[in-house]
Amino acid sequence: MARNNKILVPAARKELDVLKGRVMKAKGYKVNGADTNAVKYEVASEQGITLNKGYNGQLTSEQAGKIGGPIGGNMVKEMVKMAQDSMRQK
């Protein structure tokens, strides 16, 4: 079953992409400007997982997690750090 990653605040898309690029670049991944989507192919390659452009319904849950986990997990860690820094400033 396909999952629709719907952003609750569509206006946040650009800033989420900027955050993804910054976080993944800091982790040593190649990030090409605004095309932060390309980093998932680099992560997949590191994991030995074939990721096609477009539909990837053949992936197991484990494989998808190995690709998305490092990306989303690092983004969440950075957002928590940003929130903590913001609270310290108050």
N, C-alpha and C positions, 0 to 999 in steps of 0.2 A: 504494500500500500504506500503510495507516494505521500510524503509529508510536505505541507505547504508552510514554508518558513515566513509567516506573515509578521511584519513589523507592526507593533501596536501604534507607533507614532511614525507614519511614513516619512515625515520631514526629517527624521533622524538617520535615514539611510546613508546620506553623504558622510555624516560624522562617524557613523559606525564603520564605514569603509576606511576612513582616515585612521580611526583607532586600530582597526585590523592591520592596516599597512604599517603603522608605527610599532605595534607590538610584535608582529612577525619579523619585521626588519631588525628589531632589537634582539630577537632570538636567532638571528643569523640567516634568515631566509631572504631570497631575492624578491623584491617587490618592485614592480614596474609602475610607478606613478599611481594613477587612479585604478589600474587593473589589479586590485587586491585579490580577485577571484583566482588568479593564476597560482597563488601560493598553495592552494589545495592540491594541485597537480604535483608540486614539489614534495609536499608532505606524503602524498600517496606513493610517489616514486621511492622515497626513503623507506617506506614501510613494505616495499615490494608488491604494491597493489596497483593493478592496472585500472586507471580511471579514464573513461572516455569523455569526450566533449558531449554534452547533452545527457541523455538518459543512461543511468547506471543501476538499473533495477537488479542486475545480477550480483551486486555487492551483498555480502552478508551484513548483519547488524554489527558484528565484531569488526569487519573491515571498515565500515562507515565510521564507526567510533574511533578507530585508529587514525582516520583522516581528520574528522571534525573535532575530536577531543583536544588535540594540541592547539588547534586554532581557537575554538570557543573557550577552552579552559584558560588559556593565556589572556584572552580578552576579558574574561570575568575577573581574573586575578588583578588585572590592571584597573578595571572599574572599581573594585573594592578598595584598592590602594588610593585611587582618586577620591573616593568618598571619605576615606579615613583622613586624607590630607585636608580635604575641605572642612571636615568637622574639627580638626586641630586648629584651623585658622579662626574659628568662631570663638 
